[in-house]
Amino acid sequence: MSFLSPELVERIHSRAADVDRENVFPRDDLADLRDAGYLTAFVPAEFGGGGLTAEELCAEQTRLAEAAPATALGINMHHIIVGLGRHLVASGVESGRQILEGAMAGEIYAFGISEPGNDRVLFGSTCTAVPDTSGGYAFSGLKVFTSLSPVWTTLLTYAQDDSEPDGPLSVFALIDRDDPGVSIKDDWDTLGMRGTQSQSTLLRGAHAPRHRILQRVAPGPSTEPVVFGIFSYFEVFLAATYLGIGNRAIAVAAEKVKTRRSVLHDDVYANDPDIRWRLAGAAVRMNSATAEVTLLARDLDEGRDRGNLWYPQLSAAKNAAAEASIYAVDQAIRATGGSSYSNSNELSRLYRDALAGLFQPSDQESLHGAWANVVLGPRT
């Protein structure tokens, strides 16, 4: 089942350049996606949703990113949190039900995990969570890259509780947008992915009551449902989104070189062996990354046990997709010539959007650190 008709994809694509140029949130895209049922596509059927598998949603996200990368990346964060709800419920953590029920009721979820300068990302927060007598928490600190900032209704976030005698705990919770302790900065003016409008979110004692606390766990990588649920869906859906950028870049370049002519050879560049090699090489990289992401999504759907390789392999898939997309756009630009250097050229926008993949977790330093531990064991 597909929620993204060709007509819907084309409408979204027709707006992408204006969204990027004007540095605004794509509200018309959101309205169209909501009308198509896409915001509940990943909610299980027993909760009233579309019931797509992770593998199916990855394919949808790739198609959406081919049309408008920033729109896909923003909506991606909502889907990740729905995925977390699925994983919590499947793992017997009843607090996850409210995520799925909220999505069906029209909630739009935002991803409030990243913090400035914190390279532990999901595995230890620099923000604070102070417990109250009713079992809730007050959250304080700065969260960055909060996609969907103009429209989200509920924030998934976490912070550290230092009050426990046996050591700190990471507290994961849902916070309502209208809480007086929540403020959103107008600070999104970036090189690419401009339509995500991923403003910073400042928490000053923002309150999550007891029923909005998802889990309290020890910091660090773990098999705890809240940690693995966030990490796994973040990596595969992010990877799927970047696949769309690379695919689109190759498609744009392929059409261009079929009409761009060489004066020297008196022929179209599509017949030039060097140009054919460039675009074929990009397609090979994209093919390999797609296979990697698809297999991981399928294993998540089937609940396969990859043991201690889950985290490094998820990180590897995200990096493979991000790097392949950057390579594909680079080769597409080289193949199509100087016209792609213009801001009005779609390849210029795709290039800027693809670069965002360098900064999103897991970055290459984290990836190689994880795999060094797999190959060599922990540092002594």
Sequence and secondary structure as in RCSB ss.txt:
>XXXX:A:sequence
MSFLSPELVERIHSRAADVDRENVFPRDDLADLRDAGYLTAFVPAEFGGGGLTAEELCAEQTRLAEAAPATALGI
NMHHIIVGLGRHLVASGVESGRQILEGAMAGEIYAFGISEPGNDRVLFGSTCTAVPDTSGGYAFSGLKVFTSLSP
VWTTLLTYAQDDSEPDGPLSVFALIDRDDPGVSIKDDWDTLGMRGTQSQSTLLRGAHAPRHRILQRVAPGPSTEP
VVFGIFSYFEVFLAATYLGIGNRAIAVAAEKVKTRRSVLHDDVYANDPDIRWRLAGAAVRMNSATAEVTLLARDL
DEGRDRGNLWYPQLSAAKNAAAEASIYAVDQAIRATGGSSYSNSNELSRLYRDALAGLFQPSDQESLHGAWANVV
LGPRT
>XXXX:A:secstr
  S  HHHHHHHHHHHHHHHHHT   HHHHHHHHHTTGGGTTS GGGTS    HHHHHHHHHHHHHH HHHHHHH
HHHHHHHHHHHHHHHTT GGGHHHHHHHHTT  EEEE   TT TTGGG  SSEEEE TTS EEEEEEEEEETTTT
T SEEEEEEEE   TT  EEEEEEEETT TTEEE      SS GGG  EEEEEEEEEE GGGEEEEE SSS   H
HHHHHHHHHHHHHHHHHHHHHHHHHHHHHHHHTT EETTTTEEGGG HHHHHHHHHHHHHHHHHHHHHHHHHHHH
HHT   GGGHHHHHHHHHHHHHHHHHHHHHHHHHHH GGGGSTTSHHHHHHHHHGGGGTSSS HHHHHHHHHHHH
H S  
